[in-house]
């Protein structure tokens, strides 16, 4: 069973090329389905480039924008540590929170930053039971080409990794956790 705050790690042989070697943080898995953001796909854009001039921000938010997933790329999400909150912040678990509201940009522009965060365009979503089916190797999926899981990673661990090394680090963490369960 997976829970919010776990990583979904796409193996190199993932059949969906959009997720090749992706590291996804599962933010919700409930009766409506599952929702995740991809942590290791920087876009060739900065956050300030997506902001509407009507915000009247006094500073450039010169930070990388990440591809969150293929669903609704016009939506913007900030995944961050739970030590920071603003209007409309929702909790993922004790360590992680996420925000998707214009007020987060005002906070960032005023220097009010979470300790650990990334800003994403779009997200990944699965209908009710779809992710579990993929993980179990049913419905056209094989267990060897489905998601690996790393449990309960901290924002510090996940977001301080260089995105080019995150996939390798996440695979190693998943392997250590799997072996630790058997011993």
Residue pairs with C-beta under 8 A, 6 or more apart in sequence:
2 8
2 26
2 29
2 34
2 131
2 132
2 135
2 149
3 26
3 29
3 93
3 151
3 152
4 26
4 27
4 28
4 29
4 92
4 93
4 96
5 25
5 26
5 27
5 92
5 93
5 95
5 96
5 152
5 153
6 25
6 26
6 149
6 150
6 151
6 152
6 153
7 23
7 24
7 25
7 26
7 39
7 149
7 150
7 151
7 153
7 158
7 170
7 173
7 174
8 22
8 23
8 24
8 25
8 26
8 36
8 131
8 147
8 148
8 149
9 22
9 23
9 24
9 147
9 148
9 149
9 150
9 167
9 170
9 171
9 174
10 16
10 19
10 20
10 21
10 22
10 23
10 24
10 147
10 148
11 144
11 145
11 146
11 147
11 148
11 171
12 20
12 21
13 144
13 145
14 20
14 21
14 22
14 145
14 146
15 141
15 145
18 70
19 38
19 124
21 40
21 167
22 38
22 40
22 41
22 167
23 38
23 39
23 40
23 158
23 166
23 167
23 170
24 36
24 37
24 38
24 39
24 69
24 124
24 147
25 36
25 37
25 39
25 79
25 92
25 96
25 153
25 158
26 34
26 35
26 36
27 35
27 36
27 37
27 79
27 92
27 96
27 98
28 34
28 35
28 92
29 35
29 131
31 128
32 128
33 125
33 126
33 127
33 128
33 130
33 131
34 125
34 126
34 130
34 131
35 123
35 124
35 125
36 69
36 123
36 124
36 125
37 66
37 68
37 69
37 77
37 79
37 98
37 118
37 120
37 123
37 124
38 66
38 67
38 68
38 69
38 120
38 124
39 66
39 79
39 118
39 158
39 159
39 163
39 166
40 163
40 164
40 166
40 167
41 66
41 67
41 163
42 64
42 65
42 66
42 67
42 163
43 64
43 65
43 66
43 67
43 121
45 64
45 65
45 121
46 60
46 61
46 62
46 63
46 64
46 65
47 61
47 62
47 63
47 64
47 65
47 105
47 108
47 119
48 57
48 60
48 61
48 62
49 65
50 65
50 76
50 121
51 57
51 61
51 105
55 102
55 105
55 106
55 109
57 105
57 106
57 109
58 109
59 109
61 105
61 108
61 109
63 119
64 118
64 119
65 119
65 120
65 121
66 118
66 119
66 120
66 121
66 163
67 73
67 120
67 121
67 122
68 75
68 77
68 120
68 121
68 122
68 123
68 124
69 120
69 122
69 123
69 124
69 125
70 122
70 124
71 122
71 123
71 124
71 125
72 122
72 123
73 121
73 122
74 121
74 122
75 100
75 121
75 122
75 123
76 100
76 119
76 120
76 121
77 98
77 99
77 100
77 119
77 120
77 123
78 98
78 99
78 100
78 104
78 114
78 117
78 118
78 119
78 120
79 92
79 96
79 97
79 98
79 117
79 118
79 120
80 96
80 97
80 98
80 99
80 114
80 116
80 117
80 118
80 155
81 95
81 96
81 97
81 114
81 115
81 116
81 117
81 155
81 156
82 91
82 92
82 93
82 94
82 95
82 96
82 97
82 155
83 114
83 115
84 97
84 112
84 113
84 114
84 115
84 117
85 97
85 99
86 99
86 101
86 103
86 104
86 107
86 112
87 101
87 103
88 99
88 100
88 101
88 103
88 104
89 97
89 98
89 99
90 97
90 98
90 99
91 97
92 98
93 152
95 152
95 154
95 155
96 155
107 113
115 155
115 156
116 155
116 156
116 158
116 159
116 160
117 155
117 159
118 159
126 134
131 147
133 139
133 141
134 141
134 146
134 147
135 143
135 146
135 147
135 149
136 143
136 146
137 143
137 144
137 146
148 170
148 171
148 174
149 174
149 177
150 170
150 173
150 174
150 177
151 177
153 170
153 173
158 166
161 169
